[in-house]
């Protein structure tokens, strides 16, 4: 079984080409040839450097985003698609924002935000530890939290293969997934 990290569009195309067996995606796929099942839900949050002027807030009106430089994930990213849909529901378009940079790497986005070059809207899961360490401050959107489903996707014809089913059962175990998400990966890796 092959696992790959990429944006939702890339994962979808690799599933179509049959170069991967299962995809873990963050955005929508509209294709009846695939089985898509949500296994977790995440929130997209506004992330600012810890000492940013918004750092004392817990929630931010979406209109405030119009005043800042925004760093986003690239086109094709599920995170970006979810953000675009949420902004539309709030009466905004992505073009209304002052998007100054786009990256395919969440880590690159975090480094640019840490350098004070703008703010971002990314997964709460990806900044949880950084916020605990007071590198960043995360804020929910005041009008409505932006929820993002995390799903697995595979072809319907291979959904019952034993190896894939074991992995899918792991993803369906919410208690175990919650434990894994809250742990530091270093807890599982032995030093060489």
N, C-alpha and C positions, 0 to 999 in steps of 0.2 A: 504494500500500500504506500502511495506517495503523498506527502504533505508539502504544501507550498504556501508561503506568505506573499500575498499580492492584493491588489484592489479587487473589488467585486467584478468589474468588467473583465479583468484578466482571468480571474477564477472561472467565470462563466464560459469564456472562450476555451479555456483549457479543458473544461468538462465536456463541451461540445466536441472538441478534437480528441477526447478520450486520452489525454496525456496525464490527467490526474483522476483519482477515484472518488474522492470526497472533497468538497470545498466548504470552508468555513467563511461565511460572508457577513457583511454588516449592512448591506443594502438590499433593495428589492430585486428580484429576478422574476420576470413574467414569461415563463416558458412551461407549457404543460407537459413537456417530456421529462421534467425533473421533479423530484420530490424535495420540497423545501420545508424544513421544520425549525421553528424557533426553539432554542434551548436556553437563552438568557436574554435579559433586557438591560440595556445600559442607558445612561443619560449623557447627552452631549452638553458640556458646560463651557462657559466663558472662562478662559484661563489667562491670568495676568501675573506679572512678577509680584512677589509677595508684598513689596512696598509700593505698589501702584496706587494711584489715587482712589481706585475702586476697591482696594484691599480691605476696607472696613465693612464692605457690603456683603450680604449673603445672596441677594437677588439683584438682577440688573434689568431695567426696562430695555426692551429690544431697541428702542429709538436711540439709546446711548451708544450703541454699536456704530452708528453713523458717524460718530465723532472721532473714531480711532482708526489706526492702521490695522488691517486684519490680515493674518497669515492663515492660509487654509490648505487642506489636502487638495490634491490634483483632481482634475476632471476624471471621471471613471471610478472614483473612490465612493464606496457605499456611505461613508461618513458625510461626504459632500452632498450626495443625493438626498440623504435624510435631512440635512441642514436646509437644502434648497426647498424641499417640500414643507418643512416647518416654517421657514420664513414666508413662504407663499400663504400659508394659513394665517400668518400674523400680518399680512398685507404688505410684505416687502419682497423685493427681488434681490438675488445675490448681487446684481449690478448696482444696487443702491448702496452697497457697502464699499468702503475704500480698501479693496483687496490689493495689497502691495506685493505679496509673495505667495507662491504655491509650491508645495513639496509633496513628494510621494512617501516621505518618511515622517512618522509622528515624532521620532526622536529629533530630527532636524528642526521641525516646527518648535518643539520644546526649547531647543538651544537658542533659536532666534528670539523667542519670547523672553527667555531668561536674560538675553543680552539687551532687552528693553526696546527692541525694534518693532514692537506691535503686540497685539493680543490675538488669541485664537479661540476657536470653538472646536473642541475635540472631546474624545471619550473621557469620562470621569475615571474609568478604570486605569487609563494610561497615566494619569497624574496623581492618583490617590497617594502614593508614597511620597512624591515630590511635595505635595501639599502638607503632609504630615511633617516633613523636614523643613517646612516654611520656605521652600524655594518658590512656590507658586501659591496663588489663591484661586480657588474655583468658585464661580458664581452661577447659579441657575438663572434662566430667563424668567423674569417676573411674570409675564403674561401666561406662560405655560411651559413646564419643563419639556425639553426636546428628548423624547424617548427614541432609542434606536434598538431594533431587534438584532440579536446575534443568532444566526441560523446555520444549520448544515444543509448542504445540497448535494444530491447524487442522482444518478439516473434511476428511474423507476425499475428498470430491468436488473439492476445490481443491488437494490435496496435490501435484499434478503441474504446476501452472501455473508457467511459466518464471520469473517474477519472484520468486515465493515459493520456488521450488526453489533459486535463487541464494542467497537469505538463509539457507535451511535448510542449504545446503552450507557456508556460512560458520560456522554454529553447530556443525556436525559436525567442523570442523577444530580439534581439541583444542589443537594447538600454537599456532594463531593466537588462539584464545579465551584460552588461558593468558597469552599475551603481552599481549593487550588488558586483561585483568583486572589484571595486575601493573603496568601503566603508569598514569601520572597523566594524566587527561583533558586537563590543561593542555598536555601534550606535543603534542596534536593540534589545539588551538584557537589560531588566530592572533589576536593583539591587534588591536583595531579602531583 
